[in-house]
């Protein structure tokens, strides 16, 4: 498939924003049970603003993928059957909840909702945070299922697609949270670094597992089944269109085999190996946590490009020879 950079920015920016929000609420939950020190309202509020900034960036990127942006609202009409429609509905809902989560902290509006028998007080921010967590995971699932539900694209049609979207977004968000915390609450940095290392390792394992799975895939169709001819010896000499067609432009990535082979180890190093090393060193030099986030983001963009490029549409059996 031909990767669209608007979708690459959309998925990576949303993942970082979702992951950062989950990291912040995870910290608040730990603090609620006395396992960590509860931070100031501004810490959670401005952290939510940073998450919202990434989410807005992803939303803006999505419009560059639309042929008719003024009709974008129609994409939500098929929510009963379309994962894309569900993503379109969940994204603004999640953004609204993140905004509310930040606002109740910034303005200190934290009324008590319920007191548990143990004496634990659940205030409004906890309720909003729990709702935001549910929506964040729903958004991960909706985004991943847009691709995982396509049975004819076997490289995507796997539970690993959704799992990897969750893990890579979580890794990106927790690394960003570690850098944010190193700047505004240094005592809490170790918590985020520890979780970032765990999630990044899991994301690495998940992505390698999908690469190994896809390497073993064999096409179910052949040239014979593609054109409906049973002759055992069929060779395509030309794509049949001198000037190219939509099919030859939109379903081929257009890169050489050498490029494809080079980008795989590149994104594995930038998105997983290098951040893990920098996270370990970031405990002694907080600035390295910022470098880890930037390097990983570049690596995740490369990973997402490869994710789209690796998908081999069945129609390519017919158009396998470009010229």
Buried (B, 14 or more C-beta within 10 A) or exposed (E): BBBBBBBBBBBBBBBBBBBBBBBBBBBBBBBBEEEBEEBEBEBBBBBBBBBBBBBEBBBEBBEEBEEEEEEEEEBBEEBEEBBBBBBBBBBEBBBEBBBBBBBBBBEEEBEEEEEEEEEEEBBBBBBBBBBBBEBBBBBBBBBBBBBBBBEEBBBBBBEBBBBBBBBBBBBBBBBBBBBBBBEBBEEBBBBBBBBBBEBBBBBBEBBEBBBEEBEEEEEEEEBBEBEEEEEEEEEBEEBEEEEEEEBBEEBBBEBEEEEEEEBBEBBBBBBBBBBBBBBEEBBEEBEBBBBBBBBBBBBBBBBBBBBBBBBBBBBBBBBEEEE
